[in-house]
Amino acid sequence: MAGVSTKDIKNRIRSMESTRQITKAMEMVAASKLRHAQAQVSASRPYFEILYSTISQIVESGNDFSSPYLQRKGTGKALYVVIAGDRGLAGGYNSNILKLTQSHAAEKEAAVLPIGKKAVDYFRTKNLPVVTEQYLEAADVSIGDCFSIAKLISSAFLKGEYEEIFVAYTGFVSVLSQSPTVLQLLPLERKAPAKSAAADIIYEPDQEAVFEAIIPEYLGGLLYGALCESRASEQAARRTAMDSATQNAEDMIADLSLKFNQARQAAITQEITEIVAGS
């Protein structure tokens, strides 16, 4: 800080104090939103688990079961539903999931359905077709929107427009850990049939009709669960990033305060020296 006046140092300290105040406020807001997002994650899981259990029971009930949702159409095209955030200042939350999607789709003829402003802006600059930009604000996407997306992608799959459909989202592990994930939605994976009490269930009108009726509901629940996980992950990442920024601001304030005291002491010493030399 040689050659910097105490006035300049004081201005820098005030600036860092203002920055610390902002980052601390953003951390508190993120912490509040995180609690709400965690509650949504917990509330969405039972619905998905029940639908998944029902689907598994139908698929595993016998070798003669077949459905177009279990078959590849051979078009070679893939569709990615990509969930990102609406704003930055969340560490690597947005960049991690967008880079993972880009890497996963690198060897495929792919299209994307972005959810969130960061995802829309990112794929505008990439050489990938965008199905729709309707879901620009991830915060405004409702469970009804998730079911609308599910019907859209399941219909496109049945028409043979896409061979594979994926959802790219950030899984919420803990406040300090979030995991970018690409999950295959369609075609559904078929496991070996397992004899159980579920095999004796009678479906009306038949297994195929029940299965194909609940698949869009299942996909909608899965997309909503991924959206809730992503929202919780975003707030957790933003809280961590703002906490780190606040700590860095405090460290810089402490360092600047030390330099301010040193500069002031040097100025006082110089004045005393000049007075003594003059006398």
N, C-alpha and C positions, 0 to 999 in steps of 0.2 A: 504493500500500500504506500510505498515511497512516493512522495510528491502529491499525495491526495490529502486535501484539507479535512479537518474535523467536520466541517459543514457537509462535505460530500459523503463522508461516512455516515453521518446522522441521517441524511436523506436515504441512503441505501438501507439503513436499519428500519426506517419507517416503511419503506417499500416492502421489505421482507416481512414485517409485522402485518401489513395489509394482506400479503399473500398467504401468510399463515392463518389469518382469520378466515379467509375464503376457503382454503383447503380443509380446515377444521369443520367449517359449516357443511361443506360437501360430504365430508366423512360421516357426519351425524345424520344427514339426509339419507345417504346410502345405507347406513345401518338400520334406519327406520324402515326403508323400503325392503331391505333384505328380510326382515322379520315377516313382513306380509308375503313376500315371494316364497319363503320357506313354508309358510302355512298353505299356500296354493299347491306347492309340490306334494306335500303330505296328503292334501285332500284329493288330488287327481290320481294318485296311485291305485287306490282300491278299485276304481271304475275300470282302469286299464287291466288290472290283474284278473278281474272277473271275466271280461271279454276274452282275454288271452286264454284263460282256462277253458272257456266254452269252445273256442276255436280249436284248441289242442285236442279236446275230447272228440270233436267231430272228425278231425283229420286222422287221428290215431285209432278210430273205431273200426277200420277195416281196409283191406287192400283195394277193394273195388271203388273206393271213394275217389272222385276226380272233380276238379274245378279249374276254370280258366285262370284263377288267381294263383294257381300252383304251377303254371306253365309259362315258359318263355316263348315270345312270339318270333324271335329270331331277327328283329329289325336292326339290332346292334346299337340302338339309341338308348341313352340314359337320361333321366330327369332327376335333378337335385333340388330339394326344398331346403334352402339355406337360411338359417335363423341367426341374425346378428343384432347389434344394438342400434340405437338411434343417435347416440352421442359418443364422443371419445372420453378421454380422461379415465379410462378403465384398464390401464396397463395393457397387456397383450390380448385382452378378451376378443376384440374384433379381428385383429390381424391373425391370430392363431387359427380361428375357425375358417376364415376366408382362404388362408394359405393351404390349410388341410384339404378344403374342398377343391381348390385349383389343382393340387397335387393328385387327388383321388380321381379327378376327371380328365387328367392329362392324356391318358391313352384311350379315351372314349369319345364317341360322338355324342356330346352332351348338351343339354339345355338346363336352365336354372329357373326356379321360382323363388326370388329373394323376398325375405321378410325382414324389415328394418332398413333404415336409411343408409347405414354403412354398407349393407349387402347390396342394395340397389345401386349406390354410387360406385361401388367396386366393380360390379359386373357390367356396368355401362362402358367401362374402359377395356373390358376383356373381349376376346373373340368367342363369346358364348351367347347363343340366343336366349333372350329373356322372355319367359312365357307371359308374365304380367308384372306391372309395377304397382298394382293396386294396394299392396300391403306395405306402404312406405314407412308407416309408423308401427314398429313392433309393439309399443306400449298400448296401441289402440286395437290390436288384434284380439278378438274375443273367441270364446269357445265355439260360437256359431260360425265364425270365419274359418276356424280349423275344420269343422265338418264340411263347409263349402269347398275348401281346398281338397279334403279327402275325396269328396264326390268327383271333383274335377280330375284328380290324378288317377282314381280308380277307373273312371270312364275312359280316359286316354289310354290306360293300360289295356283295357278290354278291347279297344278299337285297334290295338296293335301299333299305336304311335310310339310307344317306348317299350323296350325290352326289360329295363330295370328302372326302379324308382327308389331313391334314397332320401333320407333326411339328414342334414348336417346341423348339429347343434352342440352346445357346450353343456356337458353333464355336471351337475352340482355334486361334488364329493364332500366338501366341507368349506368353511369360510375361507380357509387358506389354500384350498386345492379345487381346481376346476379342470375338467377333462374334455377337450374338443373331440367329438365323435361323429363318425359317419355310419348311420344305421340303414340297412336295407329294409325297405317297406314291402316292395313287390318285386318278383314273385315271392310268395311265402315259402319258407323252408318246410319241407315235409320230413317228419321223423318216422322211424319204424313204428308200425302199429303196436300198441300195447293193450293186452286184454285186461279190462278193469270193469268195475261196476258201471262206468260211463258208457261202455260198449252196449249195454242193454237199454239205454235211453231211446225212446221213440220220438222222432222229430216229425212235425207236421208242417207242410205237406211231405217234405223229405229232407234229408241231410243237406243236399246240394242247395236247395232253396233257402234254408235257414242260414247256411254258411255264407252264401252270396249276399244275403240281406244284411248280415251283421258286419261284413268286411268293411264297408265304408264307415260304420260306427266305430269299429276297432281302429281304423286308420285315423279317424278324427280324434279319438281319445289319445292315440299315440302322439299325434302332432301337438295336441294341447299339452300333454305331459312334457314333450320336448321343449315347447315354448315356455312353460313354467320353470323347467330346469335352467333354460338359457337366461331367463329374467333373474333368477336367483344367483346364477353364476356372474352375471353382469354387475349386479349390486355388490356382491362379495368382492369381485375384482376391483370395482371402483372404490370400495371402502378401504381395501388394502393399499391401493395406489395413493389415495388421499392421505391415509395415515403415514405412508412413507414420505409423501411430499411435505406434510406438516412437520415431521421429524427433521427432514432436511432443512426446512426453513428455520426451525429452532436452532439447529447446529450452526447455520450461517449467521443468525442473529448473535449467537454467543461468540462466534469468531470475529464478527464485525465490532461487537462491543469491546472485545479485548483489544483490537487494533485501534478503536477510538480512544480508549484509555491510554494506550501507549503513545498515540499521536499527541493527545492532550498533555501528557506528562513530558513528552519531548519538547513541546512548545513552551511549557512553563520553565523547564530547565534552561532552554535557550534564552528566554527573557531574563532569567536570573543571571545567567552568564554575561549577557550584554550589559545589564545594570552594573554588575560588579566590575566588568572591564571598563565601563564608562567612568565609574567613580575612581 
